[in-house]
């Protein structure tokens, strides 16, 4: 799981960096509203970074490797 999570984080970071270098900005295009509540806009690269971090957190909580085993 660690490899996949780190790949998602690295891929998202590279995607955002490429947008920044090629276009001078990162375009956020997913913008959610629910009644008066607004979730911050984000893009696919941001989503992959969040998924990767979430996977790392889940792995650290539920798949902890004990040193004494």
C-alpha distance (Angstrom), angle and dihedral (degrees) to the residues before:
residue distance angle dihedral
X1 . . .
X2 3.80 . .
X3 3.78 93.0 .
X4 3.78 93.4 50.0
X5 3.80 92.3 46.4
X6 3.79 93.0 49.7
X7 3.80 90.4 46.2
X8 3.81 90.1 54.6
X9 3.80 91.5 49.1
X10 3.80 93.6 46.4
X11 3.80 92.6 44.6
X12 3.80 91.6 50.8
X13 3.78 91.8 47.7
X14 3.81 91.8 48.8
X15 3.81 89.9 48.2
X16 3.79 92.0 52.6
X17 3.81 91.3 44.7
X18 3.81 91.7 50.0
X19 3.81 90.8 51.1
X20 3.79 90.3 48.4
X21 3.82 92.8 49.8
X22 3.81 97.5 41.1
X23 3.80 100.9 37.6
X24 3.79 103.9 18.3
X25 3.79 91.5 -120.9
X26 3.76 142.6 47.9
X27 3.78 110.6 -114.6
X28 3.78 114.2 -138.6
X29 3.78 109.9 -157.3
X30 3.78 108.2 163.1
X31 3.78 107.6 83.5
X32 3.81 120.1 170.0
X33 3.77 129.6 -164.5
X34 3.77 130.7 179.1
X35 3.78 113.1 -174.1
X36 3.80 102.8 -59.4
X37 3.81 95.9 -16.4
X38 3.78 118.9 98.8
X39 3.79 124.7 -164.7
X40 3.84 113.9 -152.6
X41 3.80 114.2 -96.8
X42 3.79 117.1 -104.8
X43 3.80 142.4 170.3
X44 3.80 137.3 -135.0
X45 3.81 93.1 -90.5
X46 3.81 90.5 53.9
X47 3.80 89.0 49.7
X48 3.80 91.8 54.3
X49 3.80 91.3 49.2
X50 3.82 90.5 51.7
X51 3.81 92.3 46.8
X52 3.81 90.7 49.9
X53 3.80 92.8 50.0
X54 3.81 90.6 46.6
X55 3.81 90.5 52.1
X56 3.80 90.8 51.1
X57 3.80 91.3 50.3
X58 3.81 92.5 47.9
X59 3.79 90.5 48.4
X60 3.80 92.8 49.4
X61 3.81 92.1 49.9
X62 3.80 102.2 40.8
X63 3.79 105.3 22.7
X64 3.78 102.6 44.1
X65 3.79 112.9 159.5
X66 3.77 112.6 -139.1
X67 3.77 117.9 -138.0
X68 3.81 94.2 -143.9
X69 3.79 95.3 59.7
